Amino acid sequence: MIGHFKHVHALVVGDVMLDRFVYAQVSRISPEAPVPVLSVQREKTILGGAGNVARNVVSLGGQATLIGLKAQDRAGNIIDDLVGRSPGMENALLTSADGQTIEKVRYIGNQQQVMRADYELTSPRPTAADAKTILECARANMACCNVLVLSDYAKGLLGADLTAQLIALALGSNKPVIVDPKSRRLEQYDSATILTPNHHELSAAMDLPAGNDAEVVQCARALLARLPGVGAVLVTRGSSGMTLVPRVGDAEHLAARQRDIFDVSGAGDTVVAALALGMGAQGGLADCARLANIAAGIAVTKVGTAAVTADEIISELQARQIETVEQKIVSPERAADTVQAWRSKGQKVGFTNGCFDLVHPGHISLLSQARSKCDRLVVGLNSDASVKRLKGEGRPVQDEMARAIVLASLGMVDMVVIFSEDTPEILIRQLCPHLLVKGADYRIADIVGADFVMSYGGEVMVADLVPGLSTTNILTRIPPR
């Protein structure tokens, strides 16, 4: 999915603001008041609000058109400059003659935010003419965009009428609509494809608690009942991760990866941007939500309003894949407990075993046949010592952990258990699988553990072999050095 981000163009409409970060060192308390003294080192200005959504879309590899309001002031000029210096972002901002551009100044002392100052006493409000211009601008850009994002910070841009018109425009063009709402008046977002409130916003809007998994789901279901046109709700929950509640189907809780959190500023914008790119690339809703959850986890490790890159997500996915592989390799004792848990859920457990010194198409065929006959497949793997006893000097070619990692990386394998005996008899008796599988070079009468498995009603299966493929044959074809 990430590879398709470069083909996605997001139309982002919402409250645009300027985020300014003042970085400082704190070494003492002021003698004038019990407050820290900040020794300012540097300042940084970046796009905030809807601008940060567009910024994240671009940093993740997509393209964005940004529509919003700014004033004729210094902050507004800086926003124009920032958009102009962002490859992949198109400036479709309107300039209001009234009010001031919203600016948020965050003071970071020793890598921690110690204060925030907001300049928004009279934020620019759209006139009827402005609203018409915004709608026409959205209409002109809709054909080249894949998804509409409404980033509503409740600053006045997205009134009920304009919001409804924008949603209808996108849906009429078969484009998904993502709304990040800050307003408690959620009715104006009806018909959107998905809403992305945080749990505090959802709780306040529905006047219901949203402190745990069950409460969040109940609250989201109540919102979907109130807004029959909305397709799903993705609730962001800080350190508790996210909860996806579709209109049809079960809710899914997405856990947050445990990590050091430096700053949550703009993490919600990162979620919306990743979700938009995923949906714009026609990814499944659940997969898009999982991707957004990963992006949010990266964002909170950064100081300041964060922009996450596609490379960072890819690196995180690779790290998680390695962890998943390692988690599949377990001890016999852990395997017995896990198999019992699978069995209690009514899942059929299959078992096969071997040395798997050099995994080849014959092995893949056997494992695929085995997995097709069960819900979970456990592979018993001979240890290095047992392989040497069975195969002789010079074997195994790969050590037991290398062989286990290769097997655990295969999607059809659910668990790998290394055993030290020459046969898997003891392991089979520990696991009591429903299905025992070996290759067709074995007769059932010669398969270790077959009698035991059949004694309690289990099944023994002989899998078809790929002719001429074995590790021994492959090794004999390797020319000597």
Secondary structure by P-SEA (a helix, b strand, c coil): ccccccccccccccbbbbbbbbbbbbccccccccbbbbcccbbbbbbcaaaaaaaaaaaacbbbbbbbcccccaaaaaaaaaaaaccccccbbbbbcccccbbbbbbbcccccccccccccccccccaaaaaaaaaaaaaacccccbbbbbccccccccaaaaaaaaaaaaaacbbbbbbcccccccccccccbbbbcaaaaaaaaccccccaaaaaaaaaaaaaacccccbbbbbbccccbbbbcccbbbbbbbccccccccccaaaaaaaaaaaaaaaacccaaaaaaaaaaaaaaaaaccccccccaaaaaaaaaaaaaaaaaaacccaaaaaaaaaaaaaabbbbbbbbcccccccaaaaaaaaaaaaaccbbbbbbbcaaaaaaacccccccccaaaaaaaaaacccccbbbbbccccaaaaaaaccccbbbbccccccccccccccccccbbbbbbbbbcccccaaaaaaacccc
